[in-house]
Amino acid sequence: MANTREHELTYPWSEPPPTGTAFRLRDGIHWIRMPLPFALDHVNLWLLEDEIDGRRGWTAIDCGISSEDTKAGWERLFDTVLDGLPLLRVIATHFHPDHLGLADWLCRGGARERWRARLWMTLGEYAFGRMLCETSGGAVSGERAAAHFARHGLVDPAALEQVRARGDSYYPRLVPSVPGSFRRLRHGDELAIGVGARRRVFRVIVGFGHAPEHATLYCDDEELLVSGDMVLPRISTNVSVFEIESEGNPLPDYLRSLDHYLQLPAATLVLPSHGLPFAGLHERVGQQHAHHRERLDAVLAACAQPKSAMDVVPVLFTRKFDLHQMTFAIGESLAHLHALWHEGLLDRRLDGDGIYRFVAPSGANR
């Protein structure tokens, strides 16, 4: 959902770099952008000059999906911006396809397999991504996903058939391979990235709710946060319940994770995965808390009568969705319903049609 309080944020740069080019944000830190074939049509990636074990090169943070357009963009960067130096490591903030999709390809040095770089991720994100890539749990497509959405109110036969038709290969089409080994990131780890006097120390901050074990990177000396999808300026981070953890409760985890960023300086420059870099981290965290409080109150009020997750979609969203967007909207509606259900403010019932409906007990309020 779009942010209606953008005036509280400051955007130092008004335009993103074109695909296949890099924009220098600070000495040794470059912003690149790759296309996505979705309504959210781009992902921001970051290139940092680096040196590891005496070798000069680059660190890439996040990868883009596996597509010909993204590969072509990276190949142009290899031939221009990298100045003949290799990628030394690839850091993926989390397992989602726009962040992990080309990790194996990048670690091998693209189409010409120029080098061997190490993938760095948290254990939870690496394991989840590799599992979906190699076996696919049907979390976002296929028969099991269709059954999950049907249980939560998506009853249109054509829509369900489209979910089935995507099949269990949906994730592997976007993430065709994941490196067979990785370097583990943990909360609190410190990574030195840079060359000589320009070496920066980034601290890993792990967050939950959007993904199992999402890593963000914070540099104390420069008050700089690479936020991945945990903090976005214009849209709310998607927090969803999907079939693979069908009774999960990710929204409270996400909101608690956001509070870690209040310990960072208010002037922190945020480098998000979508939208423009911005300042106003504390304001954005406050906006997200207020946004979800309002949505939880609206969902609770709507559930004075039994509601499925599909019934709650128009309570949370006013625009129309294609099927790809609708599956995430149902997942987000379910995350709000589950937050209230796990708190004891809603009861869950399986009706005669096999649909879960949530209803507030008499007198329930937040």
C-alpha positions as CSV (number, residue, x, y, z in Angstrom):
1,M,0.0,0.0,0.0
2,A,1.3,3.4,-1.0
3,N,2.7,5.8,1.7
4,T,0.5,8.9,2.1
5,R,3.0,10.6,4.4
6,E,5.9,10.8,2.1
7,H,6.4,14.4,3.0
8,E,8.0,13.2,6.2
9,L,10.8,11.6,4.3
10,T,13.7,13.2,2.4
11,Y,14.9,11.9,-1.0
12,P,18.5,13.0,-1.8
13,W,18.2,11.7,-5.4
14,S,15.2,12.0,-7.5
15,E,15.9,9.6,-10.4
16,P,17.2,6.0,-10.4
17,P,20.0,4.8,-12.8
18,P,18.9,3.2,-16.1
19,T,19.3,-0.6,-16.3
20,G,22.9,-1.6,-17.0
21,T,24.4,1.5,-15.5
22,A,25.5,2.5,-12.0
23,F,25.1,5.7,-10.0
24,R,27.8,6.6,-7.5
25,L,26.1,7.3,-4.2
26,R,29.3,7.6,-2.2
27,D,32.9,6.8,-2.7
28,G,33.0,3.0,-3.4
29,I,29.2,2.5,-3.3
30,H,27.1,2.3,-6.4
31,W,23.3,2.0,-7.0
32,I,22.0,-0.1,-9.8
33,R,18.5,-1.0,-10.8
34,M,17.1,-4.1,-12.6
35,P,13.7,-4.6,-14.2
36,L,11.0,-6.9,-12.8
37,P,8.0,-8.3,-14.9
38,F,5.5,-7.4,-12.2
39,A,3.4,-4.4,-11.1
40,L,6.4,-3.7,-8.8
41,D,8.6,-3.3,-11.8
42,H,12.1,-2.8,-10.4
43,V,14.6,-3.9,-7.7
44,N,17.5,-1.8,-6.4
45,L,20.8,-3.6,-6.1
46,W,24.1,-2.3,-4.7
47,L,27.7,-2.6,-5.9
48,L,30.5,-1.9,-3.4
49,E,34.2,-1.7,-4.2
50,D,36.0,-4.4,-2.1
51,E,39.2,-6.3,-1.3
52,I,39.3,-9.8,0.1
53,D,42.4,-11.8,0.9
54,G,44.5,-9.2,-1.0
55,R,42.3,-9.4,-4.2
56,R,40.7,-6.2,-5.5
57,G,37.1,-6.5,-6.8
58,W,33.5,-5.9,-5.9
59,T,30.7,-7.0,-3.6
60,A,27.2,-7.2,-4.9
61,I,24.2,-6.9,-2.6
62,D,21.2,-8.7,-4.1
63,C,20.9,-10.0,-7.6
64,G,17.7,-9.6,-9.5
65,I,15.6,-12.4,-11.0
66,S,16.8,-14.8,-13.6
67,S,15.8,-13.1,-16.9
68,E,17.4,-12.2,-20.1
69,D,16.9,-8.5,-19.4
70,T,18.6,-8.8,-16.0
71,K,21.5,-10.8,-17.3
72,A,22.0,-8.3,-20.1
73,G,22.1,-5.5,-17.5
74,W,24.7,-7.3,-15.4
75,E,26.8,-8.1,-18.5
76,R,26.9,-4.4,-19.3
77,L,28.1,-3.7,-15.8
78,F,30.7,-6.4,-16.0
79,D,32.1,-4.8,-19.2
80,T,32.0,-1.2,-17.9
81,V,31.6,-0.4,-14.2
82,L,33.6,-3.4,-12.8
83,D,36.6,-2.1,-14.7
84,G,37.9,-5.6,-15.3
85,L,37.8,-6.6,-11.6
86,P,35.8,-9.7,-10.4
87,L,32.9,-10.0,-8.1
88,L,34.4,-11.3,-4.9
89,R,31.2,-12.0,-3.0
90,V,27.4,-11.8,-3.5
91,I,25.3,-11.0,-0.5
92,A,21.6,-11.9,-0.7
93,T,19.4,-10.2,1.9
94,H,16.7,-12.9,1.6
95,F,15.4,-15.7,-0.6
96,H,12.8,-13.9,-2.7
97,P,13.4,-14.2,-6.4
98,D,14.3,-10.6,-7.1
99,H,17.0,-10.8,-4.5
100,L,18.4,-14.4,-5.0
101,G,17.4,-15.2,-8.6
102,L,20.7,-14.7,-10.3
103,A,22.9,-15.5,-7.3
104,D,24.4,-18.7,-8.8
105,W,24.9,-17.0,-12.2
106,L,26.6,-14.0,-10.6
107,C,28.8,-16.1,-8.4
108,R,30.1,-17.9,-11.5
109,G,30.8,-14.7,-13.3
110,G,27.9,-14.5,-15.7
111,A,27.6,-16.2,-19.1
112,R,31.4,-16.4,-19.5
113,E,31.9,-17.8,-16.0
114,R,34.7,-15.2,-15.3
115,W,35.2,-16.0,-11.6
116,R,34.1,-17.9,-8.5
117,A,32.5,-15.7,-5.9
118,R,31.0,-16.8,-2.6
119,L,27.4,-16.4,-1.7
120,W,26.7,-14.8,1.7
121,M,23.3,-15.3,3.4
122,T,21.6,-16.1,6.6
123,L,21.0,-19.8,7.1
124,G,17.2,-19.5,7.1
125,E,17.2,-17.6,3.8
126,Y,19.7,-19.9,2.1
127,A,17.9,-23.0,3.2
128,F,14.5,-21.7,2.2
129,G,15.7,-20.6,-1.2
130,R,17.5,-23.7,-2.0
131,M,14.6,-25.9,-0.9
132,L,12.1,-24.0,-3.1
133,C,14.6,-24.0,-6.0
134,E,15.3,-27.7,-5.9
135,T,12.0,-29.3,-4.7
136,S,9.4,-26.5,-4.6
137,G,7.0,-26.7,-1.7
138,G,4.1,-25.2,-3.7
139,A,4.1,-22.1,-1.5
140,V,3.2,-19.7,-4.2
141,S,1.8,-21.9,-7.0
142,G,0.7,-25.4,-7.9
143,E,-2.0,-27.6,-6.5
144,R,-1.2,-27.0,-2.8
145,A,-1.2,-23.3,-3.2
146,A,-4.5,-23.4,-5.0
147,A,-6.0,-25.4,-2.1
148,H,-4.6,-22.9,0.4
149,F,-6.2,-19.9,-1.4
150,A,-9.4,-21.8,-1.8
151,R,-9.5,-22.5,1.9
152,H,-9.2,-18.7,2.5
153,G,-12.0,-17.6,0.1
154,L,-10.6,-17.5,-3.4
155,V,-13.3,-19.5,-5.1
156,D,-13.2,-18.2,-8.7
157,P,-12.4,-21.4,-10.8
158,A,-10.4,-19.5,-13.4
159,A,-8.2,-17.9,-10.8
160,L,-7.6,-21.2,-9.1
161,E,-6.7,-22.8,-12.4
162,Q,-4.2,-20.1,-13.1
163,V,-2.5,-20.8,-9.7
164,R,-2.5,-24.5,-10.5
165,A,-1.1,-23.8,-14.0
166,R,1.9,-21.9,-12.7
167,G,2.9,-25.3,-11.2
168,D,5.6,-26.0,-8.7
169,S,8.2,-24.7,-11.2
170,Y,7.2,-21.0,-10.5
171,Y,10.0,-20.3,-8.1
172,P,12.7,-22.3,-10.0
173,R,11.8,-20.3,-13.2
174,L,12.9,-17.2,-11.4
175,V,15.6,-18.8,-9.3
176,P,16.9,-21.7,-11.5
177,S,19.9,-22.5,-9.3
178,V,21.4,-21.6,-5.9
179,P,25.1,-22.1,-5.1
180,G,25.8,-25.4,-3.5
181,S,27.6,-23.8,-0.5
182,F,27.5,-20.4,1.2
183,R,29.0,-18.2,3.9
184,R,26.6,-17.8,6.8
185,L,25.5,-14.4,8.1
186,R,24.3,-14.1,11.7
187,H,22.7,-11.2,13.6
188,G,25.4,-9.0,14.9
189,D,28.1,-10.1,12.5
190,E,30.4,-7.4,11.2
191,L,31.5,-7.3,7.6
192,A,34.4,-5.2,6.4
193,I,33.7,-4.0,2.8
194,G,35.9,-1.7,0.9
195,V,39.5,-0.9,-0.1
196,G,42.2,0.6,2.0
197,A,41.1,3.7,3.8
198,R,37.6,3.4,2.3
199,R,36.9,0.1,4.1
200,R,33.6,0.3,5.8
201,V,32.3,-2.0,8.6
202,F,28.7,-3.2,8.2
203,R,26.8,-4.8,11.0
204,V,24.2,-7.4,10.2
205,I,20.7,-6.8,11.6
206,V,18.4,-9.8,11.1
207,G,14.6,-9.2,10.8
208,F,11.6,-11.4,10.5
209,G,8.1,-11.3,9.1
210,H,8.7,-10.5,5.4
211,A,11.0,-13.5,5.1
212,P,12.3,-16.1,7.5
213,E,15.7,-14.5,8.4
214,H,16.1,-11.3,6.4
215,A,19.5,-9.6,6.7
216,T,20.0,-5.9,6.6
217,L,23.4,-4.2,6.7
218,Y,24.2,-1.1,8.8
219,C,27.4,1.0,8.7
220,D,27.8,3.0,12.0
221,D,30.5,5.3,10.7
222,E,28.5,6.6,7.8
223,E,25.0,6.1,9.2
224,L,24.0,4.0,6.2
225,L,21.5,1.2,6.1
226,V,21.0,-1.3,3.2
227,S,17.5,-2.2,4.2
228,G,16.4,-4.8,1.6
229,D,12.7,-5.2,1.9
230,M,12.4,-4.6,5.6
231,V,12.0,-0.8,5.3
232,L,10.6,0.7,2.0
233,P,9.7,4.3,1.4
234,R,6.6,4.4,-0.8
235,I,5.0,1.0,-0.2
236,S,4.4,-1.2,2.8
237,T,6.6,-4.3,3.1
238,N,4.5,-7.3,2.2
239,V,3.9,-9.5,5.2
240,S,2.0,-12.6,4.2
241,V,0.9,-16.1,5.3
242,F,1.3,-18.7,2.6
243,E,0.6,-22.5,2.4
244,I,4.1,-23.5,3.5
245,E,3.5,-22.1,7.0
246,S,-0.3,-21.9,6.8
247,E,-0.9,-21.0,10.5
248,G,2.0,-18.6,10.8
249,N,1.9,-15.2,12.6
250,P,4.4,-13.0,10.8
251,L,3.0,-9.6,11.4
252,P,4.0,-9.2,15.1
253,D,7.4,-10.5,14.2
254,Y,7.8,-7.9,11.5
255,L,6.7,-5.0,13.8
256,R,9.1,-6.1,16.5
257,S,11.9,-6.3,13.9
258,L,11.2,-2.7,12.8
259,D,11.9,-1.5,16.4
260,H,15.5,-2.5,16.1
261,Y,15.9,0.3,13.5
262,L,14.8,2.9,16.1
263,Q,18.1,2.3,17.8
264,L,19.9,3.7,14.7
265,P,20.4,7.4,14.2
266,A,17.4,9.3,12.9
267,A,19.6,10.8,10.1
268,T,20.4,7.3,8.7
269,L,20.4,7.1,4.9
270,V,18.3,4.1,3.9
271,L,19.1,2.2,0.7
272,P,15.9,0.2,0.1
273,S,15.2,-2.5,-2.5
274,H,12.3,-0.7,-4.0
275,G,11.8,3.1,-4.4
276,L,14.4,5.7,-3.9
277,P,17.1,6.0,-1.2
278,F,15.7,8.2,1.6
279,A,16.4,9.7,5.0
280,G,13.7,9.6,7.7
281,L,14.1,6.1,9.1
282,H,12.4,6.7,12.5
283,E,9.5,8.4,10.7
284,R,9.1,5.5,8.3
285,V,9.1,3.0,11.2
286,G,6.5,5.0,13.0
287,Q,4.4,5.2,9.8
288,Q,4.5,1.4,9.5
289,H,3.4,0.9,13.0
290,A,0.5,3.4,12.6
291,H,-0.4,1.8,9.2
292,H,-0.7,-1.7,10.7
293,R,-2.5,-0.5,13.8
294,E,-5.2,1.1,11.6
295,R,-5.4,-2.0,9.4
296,L,-5.8,-4.3,12.4
297,D,-8.5,-2.2,13.8
298,A,-10.3,-2.1,10.5
299,V,-10.0,-5.9,10.1
300,L,-11.3,-6.5,13.7
301,A,-14.3,-4.2,13.0
302,A,-15.0,-6.0,9.7
303,C,-15.1,-9.3,11.5
304,A,-18.1,-8.4,13.5
305,Q,-19.5,-10.8,11.0
306,P,-17.5,-13.9,9.8
307,K,-15.0,-13.0,7.1
308,S,-12.5,-15.0,5.0
309,A,-9.1,-13.6,4.0
310,M,-10.6,-12.9,0.6
311,D,-13.4,-11.0,2.2
312,V,-10.9,-8.8,4.0
313,V,-8.9,-7.9,0.9
314,P,-11.1,-4.9,0.1
315,V,-10.9,-3.8,3.7
316,L,-7.1,-3.5,3.3
317,F,-6.8,-2.5,-0.3
318,T,-8.8,-0.2,-2.6
319,R,-7.2,-1.0,-6.0
320,K,-7.9,-3.9,-8.3
321,F,-5.3,-6.7,-8.6
322,D,-4.1,-9.1,-11.2
323,L,-3.7,-12.7,-10.0
324,H,-0.1,-12.3,-9.0
325,Q,-0.9,-9.3,-6.8
326,M,-4.1,-10.9,-5.5
327,T,-2.2,-13.9,-4.1
328,F,0.0,-11.5,-2.1
329,A,-3.1,-9.4,-1.0
330,I,-4.8,-12.6,0.3
331,G,-1.6,-13.5,2.1
332,E,-1.4,-10.1,3.7
333,S,-5.0,-10.1,4.7
334,L,-4.4,-13.5,6.3
335,A,-1.4,-12.1,8.2
336,H,-3.7,-9.4,9.8
337,L,-6.4,-12.0,10.6
338,H,-3.8,-14.3,12.1
339,A,-2.3,-11.6,14.3
340,L,-5.8,-11.0,15.8
341,W,-6.5,-14.7,16.0
342,H,-3.3,-15.6,17.8
343,E,-4.0,-12.7,20.1
344,G,-7.4,-14.2,21.0
345,L,-9.3,-11.3,19.5
346,L,-10.8,-13.4,16.6
347,D,-12.1,-17.0,16.5
348,R,-11.4,-19.1,13.4
349,R,-14.1,-21.5,12.0
350,L,-14.1,-23.9,9.1
351,D,-17.5,-23.5,7.4
352,G,-19.4,-26.1,5.4
353,D,-17.8,-25.0,2.2
354,G,-14.3,-25.7,3.5
355,I,-13.5,-22.0,3.9
356,Y,-11.9,-20.5,7.0
357,R,-13.8,-17.6,8.4
358,F,-12.8,-15.3,11.3
359,V,-15.2,-13.6,13.6
360,A,-14.8,-11.4,16.7
361,P,-16.3,-12.8,19.9
362,S,-18.9,-10.5,21.4
363,G,-17.3,-7.4,22.9
364,A,-13.8,-8.0,21.4
365,N,-11.8,-4.8,20.8
366,R,-8.1,-3.8,20.8
